[in-house]
Amino acid sequence: QASQQESKTTTTLQEAAEEPRFLVFGTSSTYGTGLEDPWREAYPYQLSLYTHNAATRHGGFTLAAACTQSIVRDDIYDVIVVEFTTWGTALTILSQRLRQRFPHATLIFLRLWHPSQLKYTPLPDKKSRP
């Protein structure tokens, strides 16, 4: 039975070593606002067992840009997701700091949008064209 337990532990450690480590920045959607259990149900926790959700419920990226080192500490991440709706100076600074700190990580910039942001312009009727 000890051999079975040892084998199970080894497999778990191997799986953990292969599991990507995610760092996620974002807004209330990424934070999990409105979910019953955001610490389990928010999308970042669906990506990996090893997820650091650094999203904020409100406020943008100014704090994250100013405190990047305090947020990430000495941790190592394989994938960094930055969810945003509009790009600004703070997001540029945060992006530069993340790339400098994690040169080999995959950075994903996820822009949220809603159909209401689209503007519909009908084409002119064929009959009214010259």
C-alpha positions as CSV (number, residue, x, y, z in Angstrom):
1,Q,0.0,0.0,0.0
2,A,2.9,2.4,0.7
3,S,4.1,1.8,-2.9
4,Q,0.7,2.7,-4.3
5,Q,0.7,5.9,-2.1
6,E,4.2,6.8,-3.3
7,S,3.3,6.2,-6.9
8,K,0.2,8.4,-6.5
9,T,2.2,11.2,-4.9
10,T,4.8,11.0,-7.7
11,T,2.1,11.3,-10.4
12,T,0.5,14.2,-8.6
13,L,3.9,16.0,-8.4
14,Q,4.6,15.3,-12.1
15,E,1.1,16.7,-13.0
16,A,1.8,19.7,-10.9
17,A,5.1,20.3,-12.6
18,E,3.4,20.2,-16.0
19,E,0.5,22.4,-15.0
20,P,1.0,26.0,-16.3
21,R,1.2,28.7,-13.7
22,F,-1.2,31.6,-14.5
23,L,-1.1,35.2,-13.3
24,V,-4.3,37.1,-14.3
25,F,-4.9,40.9,-14.1
26,G,-8.3,42.3,-14.9
27,T,-11.5,44.0,-13.9
28,S,-14.6,42.9,-12.1
29,S,-15.3,40.2,-14.7
30,T,-12.0,38.5,-14.1
31,Y,-12.3,39.1,-10.3
32,G,-15.6,37.1,-10.4
33,T,-18.0,39.8,-9.3
34,G,-21.6,38.5,-9.2
35,L,-20.5,34.8,-8.8
36,E,-21.6,32.9,-5.8
37,D,-18.0,31.7,-5.1
38,P,-15.6,33.9,-7.1
39,W,-12.5,32.1,-5.5
40,R,-13.6,28.9,-7.3
41,E,-15.9,30.0,-10.1
42,A,-14.1,33.0,-11.7
43,Y,-12.6,32.1,-15.1
44,P,-9.0,32.3,-14.0
45,Y,-9.5,29.4,-11.6
46,Q,-10.8,27.3,-14.5
47,L,-7.5,27.8,-16.4
48,S,-5.1,26.1,-14.0
49,L,-4.7,24.8,-10.5
50,Y,-1.9,27.3,-10.1
51,T,-3.6,30.6,-10.6
52,H,-2.9,34.0,-9.0
53,N,-5.9,36.2,-9.7
54,A,-4.7,39.8,-9.3
55,A,-7.9,41.3,-10.7
56,T,-9.6,44.2,-8.9
57,R,-13.3,44.8,-8.7
58,H,-12.9,48.4,-9.7
59,G,-10.2,51.0,-10.4
60,G,-8.3,50.0,-13.4
61,F,-4.6,49.2,-13.7
62,T,-2.9,52.2,-11.9
63,L,-2.4,50.3,-8.7
64,A,-1.2,47.1,-10.5
65,A,1.3,49.2,-12.5
66,A,2.6,50.9,-9.5
67,C,2.8,47.8,-7.3
68,T,3.7,45.1,-9.8
69,Q,6.6,43.7,-7.7
70,S,4.5,43.6,-4.6
71,I,1.8,41.7,-6.4
72,V,3.9,39.1,-8.1
73,R,6.6,38.7,-5.4
74,D,9.2,36.1,-6.3
75,D,6.6,33.8,-7.9
76,I,7.2,32.4,-11.4
77,Y,4.4,32.3,-14.0
78,D,4.2,30.7,-17.4
79,V,1.1,32.5,-18.7
80,I,0.0,36.1,-17.9
81,V,-3.5,37.2,-18.9
82,V,-4.4,40.9,-18.8
83,E,-8.1,41.5,-19.3
84,F,-9.1,45.0,-20.2
85,T,-11.8,47.1,-21.9
86,T,-9.7,50.2,-22.8
87,W,-6.0,50.6,-23.1
88,G,-4.3,53.4,-21.1
89,T,-1.0,54.5,-19.8
90,A,-1.2,52.4,-16.7
91,L,-1.8,49.3,-18.8
92,T,1.3,50.1,-20.9
93,I,3.4,50.5,-17.8
94,L,2.1,47.2,-16.3
95,S,2.7,45.4,-19.6
96,Q,6.3,46.6,-19.8
97,R,7.0,45.6,-16.2
98,L,5.5,42.2,-16.7
99,R,7.5,41.5,-19.8
100,Q,10.7,42.7,-18.0
101,R,10.0,40.5,-15.0
102,F,8.8,37.5,-17.0
103,P,10.7,37.5,-20.3
104,H,9.7,33.9,-21.2
105,A,6.0,34.0,-20.1
106,T,3.2,34.1,-22.6
107,L,1.4,37.3,-22.3
108,I,-2.3,37.3,-23.4
109,F,-4.2,40.6,-23.7
110,L,-7.9,39.9,-23.5
111,R,-10.1,42.8,-24.6
112,L,-13.7,42.5,-23.4
113,W,-16.4,44.0,-25.5
114,H,-20.1,44.0,-25.8
115,P,-22.3,44.1,-28.9
116,S,-23.7,47.4,-27.7
117,Q,-20.2,48.9,-28.5
118,L,-20.7,48.2,-32.2
119,K,-22.1,50.9,-34.4
120,Y,-24.5,49.8,-37.1
121,T,-24.4,51.8,-40.4
122,P,-26.7,50.4,-43.0
123,L,-25.5,50.2,-46.6
124,P,-27.2,52.4,-49.1
125,D,-30.1,50.8,-50.9
126,K,-29.0,49.5,-54.3
127,K,-31.9,51.4,-56.0
128,S,-30.7,54.7,-54.7
129,R,-27.1,54.2,-55.9
130,P,-26.1,55.9,-59.2
